[in-house]
Amino acid sequence: MIRFNRPPYTGNEDQYVLESMRSSKMSGDADFGRRCQEWFESHFLCKKTLLTPSCTAALEMAAILLDISEGDEVIMPSYTFVSTANAFALRGAKIVFVDIRPDTMNLDETKIEQAITNKTKVIVPVHYAGVACEMDVIMSLAEKYELFVVEDAAQGMMSSYKGKALGTIGHFGTFSFHETKNYTSGGEGGLLLINDDHYVERAEVIREKGTNRSQFFRGMVDKYSWVDIGSSYLLNDISAAYLWGNLERADEINRDRLESWQEYFTALKPLAESGMLELPSVPQSCVHNGHMFYLKVRDLEQRTALLDFLKAQDVNAVFHYVPLHSAVAGIKLGRFDGDDTYTTFESERLLRLPMYYGLTKLERNKVIQTVFDFFV
Ligand SMILES: *Cc1c(COP(=O)(O)O)cnc(C)c1O
């Protein structure tokens, strides 16, 4: 069976995990955690990064930092993971879904302005498949209407938009180190990227259960106490140690995934040219990270047939998000602004091929051959 995903492992992770276990400190912000955060800050030219237990937690922190409250509206695509919406719904916000572009499956930047009301507070672009949303347009809308931008860059580490790393363009960005993402902290993990100095101090407080414990450790206050709301948003050091193993080989992982992506793309192009399927497109302003290789077939029925056909040949392909606006919670907590021209239709005909660090040429060839066998 060719698996859909394998968590990235490059060889040194177990040694680092042992090192962390044998040190006297395994909680958050110990040696490996600090090393990882410094790596992110220098690689992505970001003011401050904080490791979190998940991308979900990082999104929740962003919502708390922006003081989202009852009645606020937050604009995002419906074609995303539940955490994008939950983080803001947990603070009482109404979720306003906007249609996506069929070429990138990202928020359609031309449909955002009409969704803005006097209650709108945040726009959350989700960089699907590690391909950037049209950030220049989104940032200028944010400026015009005095809104915040939180980039859900869960899938976007190592990708960029016009030379800027994803996650560093909005007020906040978030990464995921879940085992299905390009880099992992051993199963679950995430990162909050803070691009505006002004939020750093409060972010540290919220992450430390609402206490000024980080300032205490830096000797800035002589005792620590409860100063704000907060929760437990630190990543333990054993997880950070695993992540450090991945970060040391960050470029190699990226190269390997892009090679697989490119090979799929080149091999499947003839099927796209003869109109049998559609391949992903990457706008010129974007450099992506090979997070995902998806293709689109005619409709839901054909997708089900192709998934079954692949599975029968031991190839584990999968579909993706069911649009949030049609889910039970989405109906209750959100509304779809404008028409759903692409969200539902495009999501029903998309499927993802096996993609992970270390996918072999033999495996790729088998996947490609099986897709060909289905169509021709
Ligand atoms: C994976 C993912 C998340 C959630 O990440 P976790 O680290 O599992 O919390 C959120 N948003 C998007 C777009 C994702 O792909």
The ligand as an SDF file (V2000), in Angstrom:
LIG
                    3D

 15 15  0  0  0  0  0  0  0  0999 V2000
   -3.6790   21.4220    9.6630 C   0  0  0  0  0  0  0  0  0  0  0  0
   -4.4260   22.6870    9.5980 C   0  0  0  0  0  0  0  0  0  0  0  0
   -4.8690   23.3530   10.7580 C   0  0  0  0  0  0  0  0  0  0  0  0
   -4.7620   22.7620   12.1270 C   0  0  0  0  0  0  0  0  0  0  0  0
   -3.4640   22.4460   12.5190 O   0  0  0  0  0  0  0  0  0  0  0  0
   -3.2410   21.6830   13.9120 P   0  0  0  0  0  0  0  0  0  0  0  0
   -1.7680   21.8630   14.1350 O   0  0  0  0  0  0  0  0  0  0  0  0
   -3.6300   20.2640   13.6870 O   0  0  0  0  0  0  0  0  0  0  0  0
   -4.0410   22.3420   14.9530 O   0  0  0  0  0  0  0  0  0  0  0  0
   -5.4920   24.5710   10.6200 C   0  0  0  0  0  0  0  0  0  0  0  0
   -5.6900   25.1290    9.4190 N   0  0  0  0  0  0  0  0  0  0  0  0
   -5.3020   24.5230    8.2770 C   0  0  0  0  0  0  0  0  0  0  0  0
   -5.5180   25.2060    6.9740 C   0  0  0  0  0  0  0  0  0  0  0  0
   -4.6680   23.2750    8.3340 C   0  0  0  0  0  0  0  0  0  0  0  0
   -4.2930   22.6840    7.1970 O   0  0  0  0  0  0  0  0  0  0  0  0
  1  2  1  0
  2  3  1  0
  2 14  2  0
  3  4  1  0
  3 10  2  0
  4  5  1  0
  5  6  1  0
  6  7  2  0
  6  8  1  0
  6  9  1  0
 10 11  1  0
 11 12  2  0
 12 13  1  0
 12 14  1  0
 14 15  1  0
M  END
$$$$
